Amino acid sequence: MSNPTKVVFTLPTTNSDGTALDPANITGIKLEILDSQGKVESTTVVEKANLNLDSAGNGFILLPTLPNGSYSVVLLTEAVSQGVAVESVASPSVPFVIVIPSIPNPPVAVSVV
């Protein structure tokens, strides 16, 4: 099985109070990668233009290169509401594992006789 390379998602269509969220107000998605203890390993805000969105609001963000380990990812919506930059609460976390295969060393004591 290969390591995961991207996070897929669907943009929200409502605000936390149930009102409609105008897609034009979404400015980006914050990607947080958490380590196995739940501590933030990295945070990246990806602008809306770089979310690889289709017409239905489905998109993806490429994962950064990570060392071997167990991780989880959460996403937060970045938007503008009444002229103020706002951020959603975090999505439920989704766990994943990175396993980099071991590469053997080259032969030793090489000579030509």
Residue pairs with C-beta under 8 A, 6 or more apart in sequence:
3 97
3 98
3 99
3 100
4 63
4 96
4 98
5 62
5 63
6 60
6 61
6 62
6 63
7 31
7 60
7 61
7 63
7 73
7 75
7 94
8 58
8 59
8 60
9 29
9 58
9 59
9 60
9 61
9 75
9 91
10 56
10 57
10 58
10 59
11 23
11 26
11 51
11 53
11 57
11 58
11 59
11 77
12 21
12 26
12 77
12 88
13 20
13 21
13 23
13 57
14 20
14 21
15 21
15 81
16 88
16 89
21 79
23 57
25 79
25 80
25 81
26 48
26 77
26 78
26 79
27 47
27 48
27 78
27 79
27 80
27 85
28 45
28 46
28 47
28 48
28 50
28 51
28 78
29 45
29 46
29 48
29 51
29 59
29 61
29 75
29 76
29 77
29 78
30 43
30 44
30 45
30 46
30 75
30 76
30 77
30 78
30 87
31 42
31 43
31 44
31 45
31 46
31 61
31 73
31 75
32 40
32 42
32 43
32 73
32 74
32 75
32 76
32 90
33 40
33 41
33 42
33 43
33 63
33 64
33 66
33 71
33 72
33 73
34 40
34 41
34 71
34 72
34 73
34 74
34 93
35 41
35 69
35 70
35 71
36 69
36 70
36 71
38 72
41 66
41 71
42 64
44 61
44 64
45 78
46 61
51 59
51 60
51 61
52 59
52 60
52 61
53 59
61 75
63 73
66 98
67 98
67 100
68 98
68 99
68 100
69 97
69 98
70 95
70 96
70 97
71 95
71 96
71 97
71 98
72 93
72 94
72 95
72 96
73 93
73 94
73 96
74 90
74 91
74 92
74 93
74 94
75 90
75 91
76 87
76 88
76 89
76 90
76 91
77 87
77 88
78 85
78 86
78 87
79 85
79 86
79 87
79 88
80 86
